[in-house]
Amino acid sequence: MAHQAHAKLTEAEKVRQMRHATDDPLLTPMEAAAEAGRAMSTFWRDVKLGTMPQPVYILPRAPRWRRSWIRAVIDARCRAIAAAEDAARAACFSENQAA
């Protein structure tokens, strides 16, 4: 009986892991570059520079990135750009008000 409960728990864990895998899949380098809107060479340069996350290697020659990692970098860049634009607008507005 205890063995059956353990088997059900294992199945529930498998379902949870499968759901997580479909929500946040591991991307190949080509998929990750496309998600980031970059050419492959630019994407790898960004990884080397540290502006893109380092991959996990599921095999020695199989780097992968979580989609959420790539999207987090893109979202952070968008927020930084929006903040810079807001600051520029505020500075321009204050200069116009002073004149």
N, C-alpha and C positions, 0 to 999 in steps of 0.2 A: 504494500500500500504506500509506504513512504517513497518507494522508488517511482511510483506513478506520479506522486505530487512533484517530485524532483523533475520528472520528464515534462510535466505541464509548465513548470517554472522555466525550464530551458526553452520550451516552445514560445512562451511569452517573451522571453528575452530575445529570441531570434526575431520575433515579429517587431519588437521595439527597435532592434538594430537595423532591420530591413527598412522600417519606416524612416529612421534617421538617414540611412544611406540614400534613399530616394529624395529626401528633402535637401540633403547637402552632399551631393555625390563627389567622388574623387574625380578630378579632371586631369586629362593628359596634358602635356605641354601645349599641344595645338589647341585644345579646348580652352585651357586657361588663358592663352594669348588672345583667343577670340573673345572670351568673356571680358578681358581687360581692354579690348579694342586696340591691340598692339600687333605688330608683325612679330614673328617668332624671334628674330634676332634682337629686336627692341625689348621684348619680354624677357629674354635670357639676360640681356644687359641689366635690366631693372632688378632681376633676381640677384645678379652678381653685386650690384650697387647697394642692395638692401632696401630698395624702394618697393619691391614686391616680396612677399613671404618666401622663405626657403621651402622647398618641397619635402615631402616625406617619400622615402623610396620603398615601394612595396616589393621590389626586386632590385638587384644592383643597378640595372639599367632602365628602371621604370619609375621616374619621378611623378608624383601626383600632388595636386593641391585641392583643398576643399573649396567648393564654390563660395562658401561664406567668407573664406580668407580673402579671395580676390575681390568680392563685393565690398568687404569692409575697407580695403585700400581705396577702391574707387569712390565709395561714399565719403571717406575722410578727405580725399582730394577735392571732391565737389563741395564739401563744407568749407574747406580752406579757400577755395576760389570764391565762393559766395561771400565769405567773411571779408576777403580782400576787396571785392567789388563794393560791398557795403561801406567799408572804410574809405574807399576812394570817393564814393558818392557823398559821404558825410563831409569829407575834407573839401570837396568841390563846393558843396552847399555852404559850408561855413566861410569859404573864401568869397563866394558871391554875396553872402549876407554882410561881410565886412566892407565890401566895396561900395 
